[in-house]
Amino acid sequence: MDIGVEFWKNHWGGKTTEIKNTYTKHSPLGHYFLLPNEIFTLGLSPGELSVYTYLIFCEDRKTHQCWPSIGRISQNTGMSANTIAKYIRQLEEKLLIQVEPTKVHTKSGEVRNGTLQFTIRPIQEAVDYKLEKELAALPEKKRARKRR
């Protein structure tokens, strides 16, 4: 049985083994995106993970920003607008995203609220923040007195 094993030179000059996955087919057009592995260490709820994943999907890879409306996120995740808003606040509290309101100028010259601008923050900031919170929650050890 051929499992598609090939040997390649890695970037240090040694050989590396690559096993081709013959069970799933990737889109030849490249219609997929990656999530950082660390996202699974943050203890996100399924809803938070779904909203974060959708924001990553929409993200401009150069600026790390996106502007999907709450309605669009709701439509694509199957959650209500209020639930989406709750998860956005939670993702912001966990330092995964930064949210800023935008303004739109209408043809009549009025200024109105636009969609929210989401900036995907570096994942390491969220990991460090979570670890700091966990460390702060640990009880301090009582110092043992030395007997003389």
C-alpha positions in Angstrom: 0.0 0.0 0.0 1.5 3.3 -1.1 1.1 6.0 1.6 2.8 8.6 -0.4 6.0 9.0 1.6 8.5 11.5 0.1 11.8 12.8 1.4 12.6 16.5 1.2 15.5 18.6 2.3 14.5 20.7 5.3 15.8 24.3 5.7 18.8 23.1 7.7 19.9 20.8 4.9 18.9 17.5 6.4 16.2 15.2 5.2 12.6 15.4 6.4 9.8 13.0 5.7 6.5 14.2 4.3 3.5 11.9 4.2 1.0 12.9 1.6 -2.6 12.7 2.9 -4.5 10.7 0.2 -7.7 10.7 2.2 -8.7 14.4 2.0 -8.4 16.6 -1.0 -7.3 20.2 -0.7 -8.8 22.8 -2.9 -6.5 23.4 -5.9 -7.6 27.1 -5.6 -6.2 27.5 -2.1 -9.5 28.3 -0.5 -8.5 27.7 3.1 -7.0 29.6 6.0 -5.0 28.7 9.1 -5.6 29.2 12.8 -2.8 29.5 15.3 -2.3 26.3 17.3 -2.3 28.3 20.6 -6.0 29.2 20.1 -6.8 25.7 21.6 -4.9 26.5 24.8 -7.0 29.5 25.7 -10.1 27.6 26.8 -12.5 29.4 24.4 -16.1 28.4 24.3 -17.4 26.9 21.0 -19.2 30.2 20.3 -16.1 32.3 20.9 -14.1 29.9 18.7 -16.7 30.2 15.9 -16.7 34.0 15.9 -12.9 34.2 16.2 -12.6 31.7 13.3 -14.9 33.8 11.1 -13.0 37.0 11.9 -9.7 35.2 10.9 -11.5 34.1 7.7 -12.4 37.7 6.9 -9.0 39.2 7.9 -6.8 41.1 5.5 -3.5 39.2 6.0 -1.4 42.3 5.6 -3.3 44.7 8.0 -4.8 42.1 10.3 -8.1 44.0 10.0 -11.6 43.2 8.8 -15.0 44.9 8.8 -17.8 42.2 8.8 -21.1 43.4 10.1 -22.7 41.7 13.1 -25.5 40.6 10.7 -22.9 39.0 8.4 -21.2 37.2 11.2 -24.6 36.1 12.5 -25.6 34.8 9.1 -22.4 32.8 8.6 -22.2 31.4 12.2 -25.9 30.7 12.8 -25.9 32.7 16.0 -28.1 35.7 17.0 -26.8 39.2 16.9 -26.9 39.5 20.7 -24.9 36.3 21.0 -22.3 37.5 18.5 -22.0 40.8 20.4 -21.4 38.9 23.7 -18.7 36.7 22.1 -17.0 39.8 20.5 -16.8 41.4 24.0 -15.4 38.2 25.4 -12.8 37.9 22.7 -11.8 41.5 23.2 -11.5 40.9 27.0 -9.2 37.9 26.2 -7.0 40.2 24.1 -7.6 38.2 20.9 -9.2 41.1 19.0 -9.4 44.9 19.2 -12.7 46.5 18.2 -13.2 50.1 17.0 -16.3 51.8 15.7 -16.2 53.4 12.3 -18.2 56.4 10.9 -19.9 56.7 7.5 -20.8 59.9 5.7 -24.0 59.6 3.8 -24.8 61.4 0.5 -26.8 64.0 2.4 -23.7 64.8 4.6 -24.9 63.0 7.7 -22.4 61.1 9.8 -23.6 57.6 10.9 -22.2 54.6 12.6 -20.5 52.2 10.3 -19.5 48.6 10.8 -17.1 47.7 13.5 -13.4 47.4 12.6 -11.9 44.3 14.0 -8.1 44.0 14.4 -6.8 40.5 15.0 -4.1 40.8 17.8 -1.0 38.7 18.0 -1.9 35.4 19.6 1.1 35.5 22.0 -0.5 38.5 23.7 -3.6 36.5 24.5 -1.6 33.5 25.7 0.6 35.7 28.0 -2.5 37.5 29.4 -4.2 34.1 30.2 -1.0 32.8 31.9 -0.7 36.0 34.0 -4.3 35.7 35.1 -3.8 32.1 36.0 -0.7 32.9 37.9 -2.4 35.7 39.8 -5.2 33.4 40.8 -2.8 30.9 42.4 -2.7 31.0 46.2 0.6 32.2 47.7 2.6 29.6 49.6 3.0 30.2 53.2 6.6 30.6 54.2 7.7 27.9 56.5 9.6 29.1 59.5 13.0 27.6 60.2 13.3 25.9 63.6 16.3 26.7 65.6 
